[in-house]
């Protein structure tokens, strides 16, 4: 589910809906409605998430397609878990790089 994936990405990056709405130039209520599944984000909104969080759009889509899938095989689950770990490790390195630049 796209709404769940976008919410998890925001929460993983320790942002509130208000903070994210300010960063993306969207209303807080719109972010809330997207995350609640009441509104579907446009491709432009997904691109804003992709650019802001530096996550490829394809990864966001892949994550959203599999986040709630109860029928996937163990092999697919392991592959998915590996992909998620790779994304999280990449994000951690990105954050460490930003911290180094900020302190320099």
N, C-alpha and C positions, 0 to 999 in steps of 0.2 A: 504494500500500500504506500503510495507516494506520500500521503499525509504523515504516516508514521515515520517514514524514512527522513523526511525533512525535519520533523520534530526531534528525532534522535540525533541528527547531524548538529542541530542547534544546541541541544543539551550537552552533547559530547564536547562542544566548544565552549561550554559554560556561559552561554549567553541567554539572557531573558528574551522574551518575545519583544519587549519594548526596545531593548538594545539592538536586536536584529532589525526591527522595523526601521529604526533610525539609520542604521548602516546601509540598508537596501533602499531607503527612500520610499518605504511603503507604510501604510497605516498599521498600527498595532492590531486593530480589529481584523484587518485582512490577513495578517500572519496567523492570528488565532483561528480564523475560519478555514484557512488552508490546512493547518495542523489538526483541526477537528474533522477534516474531511467534508466540510460544508461547501467549500469552493475548490475547484481544480486550478492549480497554477498554470499560467500560460508558459509557453516555451521561453518567453522573455524573462519571466520570474525565475524559472529553473536556471537560466543562464546567469542571473544575478547571484543565485545560491552558488552555482559552480565557480564563478569568478571570485566571489567573496571568500568562500571556504577553500578555494584552490583545489577543488575536487572535479575531475572530469565529469561532464554531463552524463556520459555513458555509465560511469560508476554509480551516480545517483540513481539513474534509471534501473540499473541492474540490482542495486540494493533494494530499491522500492518494490521490484517484482518478486523478491525472494524473502523479504523481512517477515512476512506472516504465512509463508507457504508451509502447510502442515504435511503435504504429500511428497516432498522431495526425498530422494533416496539418500542413504548415508554417504555415498560417494559425492553426490552434489553438495550435501551439507559440509563435508570436509573441504571441498573445493571452495565453497562460498566462505567458510571460516578462514581459509588461507588468504583469500582475496581481501577480506575485511581486515585481517591482521596486517597485511601488506599496506593497505590504505592507512591504517592507524599508525603504523611505524613511520610511513612517509610523512604523515601529518605531525607526528612528534618531532621528527627531524626539522621540518619546516618551522615549527614553533621555536625550537632551540636556536635555529639560525636567526630568526627574528629577534630573539632575546639578545644574542651576541651582537647583532647590528645596533640594537637600541642602547646597549651598554658601552659601545665603542665610541 
